[in-house]
Amino acid sequence: MNHATAPAPSASLIRTEVAGLPGYDPGADPDTVAALSGSGRVIKLSNNESPYGASPAVAEALRLALADGVSRYPDPTGRRLAEAIGTRLDVPADRIVLGNGSENILELLCQAVLDPGDLVVTQTPGFSLHETFPRVMGARVEKVPVTAGFGFDADAWSTALAGGPKLVFLANPCNPSGTTLSAGQLEHVLAATPESALLVLDEAYGEFARLNPAYPGHPADPEHPAYPDALEALRGQDRPWIVLRTFSKAYGLAGVRVGYGIASDPALIRALDRVRTPYNVNHPAQEAAIAALGDQAHLADTVRRTALEVARLTDRLSGAGLRVVPSSANFLFIDTGNPADRVARELHRAGIIVKAWREPGFETYIRASLSTPEDNDVFVRCLTEICAKGKP
Ligand SMILES: *Cc1c(COP(=O)(O)O)cnc(C)c1O
């Protein structure tokens, strides 16, 4: 598409903050890649979706929800879903917000809290929307780099947090690295975050760490402490906070769009309700999420199978001489040693879609979601072949 020459009629209307945004990169389009590869089969490893799908109970819930008819608006409060989440987490439903994906809640938080010029602190490499939504509001975003080993840089975080942010976005596990913060590191963030700031812990991949029986941080192993229970750590804190989770990743519901947040206090939820579009989570989605939440066995099975593949692929790729960041999520961040864009294009020819990283300093990295063992084998074979050829 190229409409280059004359400025579009709308050009002068667009706010400077918006015109300057990079735009979300969803990865290559599967139909385009299918046509390119000629095989007709695409292995999509670009969006951290579950290859194991949702619980079978979800299909039944969706069938019933559609049989009810779609002519009525959904429950604007999502009461049944919020209560189901609240019961599971022992949190009152009035401290829970539902979103059209947790991305929706990231956006609502920015709308409710940020004035132009406010400071937001987050991590790099990181999740693009932790930067995009603040910038839409005219906020400044400071991105704290990870250490050379992809660890949490406590000193750098202390310095950034001393700058007086209004909002702090921290993903645990991190996307794209898949690394986790320990309880001690979380304590460090809590101690260094001004009490006037809203602390947002994005646990989109939390289930993969929390429920993984072989989590690198086994509680009995002092070198690798357990994945921290953020709700427990935050419970006694006299400060504003919100923990975000989603049905998109481990629950396998990315297509229906449901996320939720657990907040420090009902007043924060009421503020989000004021900026939220009232029917942001549709009726079939609410029903699907309730069904998914009710099938914890399916969730545990997804986490167990994913963890096996994370360990297996980390070994195989490391064995082939590639640097793979130790991941506690459902994806791997891999240094291909070559320009990631070119590696990604070569993978397209084999029908494989990964995300080529574009953040400065990481342009040789790709992020690849784990799929089924069969798909993962194809991916490993193609990637090692491409990288073995040397600089493409
Ligand atoms: C995928 C993801 C989300 C949210 O996804 P939704 O589908 O909108 O719930 C949030 N944060 C991070 C870091 C993610 O990777």
The ligand as an ORCA input file, in Angstrom:
! r2SCAN-3c Opt
* xyz 0 1
  C      -0.475    -10.989     25.471
  C      -0.155     -9.973     26.495
  C      -1.151     -9.214     27.135
  C      -2.597     -9.241     26.911
  O      -3.226     -9.858     26.012
  P      -4.809     -9.828     25.931
  O      -5.065    -10.812     24.868
  O      -5.218     -8.443     25.580
  O      -5.345    -10.228     27.269
  C      -0.786     -8.321     28.112
  N       0.484     -8.150     28.448
  C       1.461     -8.854     27.881
  C       2.860     -8.616     28.327
  C       1.189     -9.764     26.862
  O       2.182    -10.405     26.259
*
